[in-house]
Amino acid sequence: MSTHENTHGYILVSSEIESNFERLKVELAPSRVVGFIEEGEFKIEHAKAVIAESYISESDVKYLILGAKSYNPYSQNALLKVLEEPPRNVEYIIITPTKSNLLPTVRSRLPMRKGKVENHKVALDINLMKLDYKEVFSFLKENMRVSKDEAKLLVEALYHRAVVVEKLLLSERQLKNFDQAYRLLELNSRPQNVLSMLLMGFVGGNR
């Protein structure tokens, strides 16, 4: 019996990457399970290995399980095509400690499931629908010394605020801004600059 509902996999948000991989191998047996589990960052070479394995044809369903503490944006972009149009009988399970590790374009390809995670939720008291320059300045001042990882959590919280809390229909530009924000933070851009770019996309009903 399949452990998921959709046709080509899901994203599992959990800080217990290794143990989840071992559990899934047992649960998905006797199906073939191929693991791409990395201790640190999931890089472009790892993505290429996943893609190569994806196109090895199978008569039965094969599960490719990806797991890492962080995901390089280049590796994620490389995976977009197979996630969007998976080869026959291939399903993907991506294990990540936090949603903010993944680009919005990747997260839109697969449904999300929650496992055991270390709780680092960020609550924001900000109204993106009525955002003005004064609020942007105040937000940036309040978060002027955040680290790269803290900035990632803020980007995730802003995305959650916009889509889930305020139920805004994001424009193509705003979606690109979120996508770019994750990439820029991975490339060690200043968190203040990244957050400023993101927030300015909401000022004055700029949607």
N, C-alpha and C positions, 0 to 999 in steps of 0.2 A: 504493500500500500504506500502510495506517495505521501511524503511528509509536507507537501506544499500544494498550493492551489493553482498557481499560474503555470503557464506552459514552459517557461524557461528559467525558473529559479527565483531567488530573492536575496535581499541584503539582511544579514543578521548583525544587529548592533550588540556587541558583547565584548568585554575586556578579557574574557577567558577564551582566547583564540585556539590554543593547542587542545584544550579539553573538549571544546566544541567540535573540532576537526575529528578527534578520536570517537566522539559520540556519534557523529554523522556517518562515519565509516561503518559503524555497527548497524545503525538504523537503516541505512540505505542498501545494505547487503541484501541479496547477492549482486546488485548492480555494481558496475565498475566505478570506482571513485579515484580521481586523480587529484592530489593535493599540491597546491602552490603556496606553502606557508613560509613566510619570511619573518625573521626575528625583529628586524627593524623596518626599513622602508621598502615598499613594493615599487620596483623601478621598471624602466622601459624594457629591459632585457627579460624581466619576469613576465611582463605583458606579452612579449613576443613568443615566449614559451607557451603561454596559455592559448594564444591564437593558433600556433602550430598544432597543439594538441586538439584544438577545437575542430580542425579540418581533417583529422584522422577519423574516417567513417566508422560507424558502429551500427550493428544490427539491433542492439538494445540501447536503452537510455544510459548515458554516461554522465556522471556528475563531476564538474570541475569546481573545486573548492579553493577560493583565494582567501588568504588571511595575512594581515600585517598590522603593525601598530600605526603606520601611516602609509599613504598612497601618493606617489609622485604624480603631479598633474599630467605629465607627458604619458605615463603608463595608462592613466585613466582615459585619456583621449584616444590612445591606440586601441583600447578595448571597446570603444563606443559601437563600432560597426557590428561586432559579433554579439554584443548585448542587445542591439536593436534587431538584428536578423540572425539569430543563432543557427548554426548548421543543424541538420536533422539529428534528432536523438541526443542533443547536448543541452545540459542544464547547468546554470551557474549559481553558486552560493558564495557571496562575498561577506567575509567576517571582518568587522571593523570595530574598534573600541568606541568610536563616536561618529555620528553622522557628518560632523564637520570635516572629517577626513576626506569625504567624497564630494566631487563637483556636483552641482545641481543637475547637470546633464546626465551623469551616471545614475543619480538617485531617481531620476524620472524614468529610467529604463526598467527598474525592478521594484517590486513592493518591499516594504520595510518590516522586519520583525525585531522584537526586542528580546535580548537575553539578559544575562547578568552583567550590569555595567557599574563602574564607579561613577557616582552621581556628581556631575559638574554642571548642573542646570544653571542658566543665567536668566533671571527675570528682568524684563525691561519695562520701565514706566515711560513710554514714549508713544506719541500718536503720529504714526507715519503718514496717515491720510491728511493731517493738518500741520505737517512739519514746516517750520520756518527757519530762517537763518539763525535766530537767537537760540532756538533749541538745538540746532546742529552744533553751534559754538559751545553751548553748555555741555552737550554729550561728549564732545571731543576733549574739553577741559577735564571733565570727570574721568575720562579714560586715557589721559595723556601718557601714562606710564605703563600701559599694559604690554605684556610680552606677546610674542608671536602666537603661542598656544591660547592665551587668554583672548587675543583678537579673533582667533578662529571661532571660539565659543561665542563671542559677541556677534560675529557674522551669522552664525547659526541661529542665534537668538533673534536677530533682526529678520532673518528669513521666516522663522516661525511666527514672529509677531505680524509680519506682513500677510503671510498666506493663511495661517491658522487662526490667529486672534482677530485681525482686522478683515480677513477674507478679501484681500485686495487681489484684483486680477492684474498680475504684473505684466508690464510691457516687455517687448523683446529687448529693449535697451536695459531695463532693470534686471532681467534675467541674466543678460550678458555681464552686467556689473557684478552680480553675485558670483557668477562663474569666474570672472577675472579677479575678484577679491581673494578667492581661495588660492588661485595661481600666484598672485603677487605676494601673498603671505608666505607661500612655499618658497618663493624666490627671495625671501627676506627683505621685502619692501617695508618701509616704516608703517607700522599699524595705524598711526594717525592719518597718513595719506590715504590708506586703503579705506578706512572707515569714513573719511571725509567724502571720497568719491562715491561710496555707496549711499550715504545719506543725502548728498546733493541731488541724487536721482529722484528723490521724493519731494524735494522742496517745491512749493508753489503748484502742487498738482501736476508736477512734471512726470506724467505717466504715459 
